[in-house]
Amino acid sequence: MSKYLVLIFQDEAAKQSDGEAMSAPYQEFQQRRGASLLNGAALQPPSTATSIRRDGAGGFSVTDGPFAESKETLGGYYLIEAGDLDEALEIAKEVPAGIGVEVRPVRMVS
């Protein structure tokens, strides 16, 4: 079995206005796919993010907010286990995300 990270993207305005309404669909997803879910969490709003970038001179630049300003924000994640990418995509299609999800294989270090 392989591990995949499912990044959940949402419209931040919609998330703040009906955050509680999304709870039931996510609970249903977690009950339905619980055997494949290794971990997951919702994230605080982008306004709480802090970005760190290398400044090219050996130091760092620290700024408030996410890397990119966009209507699409990273709202949470699931770490899942699946037999292959096709199975991971089928699981990810069931995530009740407002905008969509991104699925990435987790690089395993041996």
C-alpha positions in Angstrom: 0.0 0.0 0.0 1.2 3.5 -0.8 0.5 6.8 1.0 -1.0 9.8 -0.6 -1.6 13.4 0.7 -5.0 14.8 -0.3 -4.9 18.6 -0.1 -8.3 20.2 0.2 -8.9 23.5 -1.5 -11.9 25.7 -0.6 -13.3 29.2 -1.2 -12.3 30.9 2.0 -15.4 33.1 2.0 -17.7 30.1 1.8 -15.7 28.2 4.4 -16.2 31.1 7.0 -19.9 31.6 6.3 -21.0 28.0 6.4 -18.2 26.1 8.1 -20.6 24.2 10.4 -22.7 23.1 7.4 -19.7 21.3 5.9 -19.2 19.2 9.0 -21.8 16.5 8.3 -20.5 15.7 4.8 -17.0 15.4 6.1 -18.1 13.1 8.9 -20.0 10.9 6.4 -16.8 10.7 4.2 -14.7 9.8 7.2 -17.1 7.0 8.3 -17.3 5.7 4.7 -13.5 5.8 4.1 -12.2 5.4 7.6 -10.1 2.3 6.8 -8.1 4.3 4.2 -7.6 7.5 6.3 -4.4 7.6 8.3 -4.6 11.3 9.4 -6.3 14.5 8.6 -7.2 17.9 9.8 -8.8 21.2 9.0 -6.5 24.2 8.9 -7.0 27.6 10.5 -7.8 30.5 8.0 -5.1 31.8 5.7 -5.0 35.0 7.8 -3.2 32.9 10.4 -0.5 31.7 8.0 3.1 32.8 8.1 5.3 32.3 5.0 9.0 31.8 5.2 11.1 32.3 2.0 14.8 32.3 1.4 16.0 35.8 0.6 19.0 34.8 -1.7 21.6 36.2 0.7 21.6 33.3 3.1 18.8 34.6 5.2 15.0 34.4 5.4 12.1 36.6 4.8 9.1 36.1 7.1 5.7 37.5 6.1 2.2 37.2 7.4 -0.2 35.3 5.1 0.0 32.4 2.7 2.4 32.2 -0.2 -0.2 33.1 -2.8 -3.2 35.3 -2.4 -6.2 33.6 -4.0 -9.8 32.8 -3.6 -8.8 29.2 -3.4 -7.2 28.4 -0.1 -5.8 25.3 1.5 -8.4 24.3 4.0 -7.2 21.0 5.2 -5.7 17.6 4.3 -6.1 13.8 4.6 -3.2 11.4 4.6 -4.6 8.2 3.0 -3.4 4.8 2.2 -4.3 3.2 -1.1 -3.2 0.3 -3.3 -2.3 2.7 -6.2 -3.0 6.1 -7.6 -6.3 5.1 -9.2 -7.6 4.0 -5.8 -6.3 7.2 -4.2 -8.1 9.2 -6.8 -11.4 7.4 -6.2 -11.1 8.1 -2.5 -10.2 11.7 -3.1 -13.2 12.2 -5.4 -15.4 11.5 -2.4 -13.9 14.4 -0.3 -16.7 17.0 0.0 -14.3 19.9 -0.8 -15.8 23.2 -2.0 -13.4 23.8 -4.9 -11.5 20.6 -5.2 -8.5 18.5 -4.0 -5.0 17.8 -5.1 -3.6 14.3 -4.7 0.2 13.7 -4.2 2.1 10.5 -3.6 4.1 10.6 -0.4 7.8 10.0 -1.1 8.9 7.1 1.1 12.5 7.1 2.4 14.0 3.7 2.9 
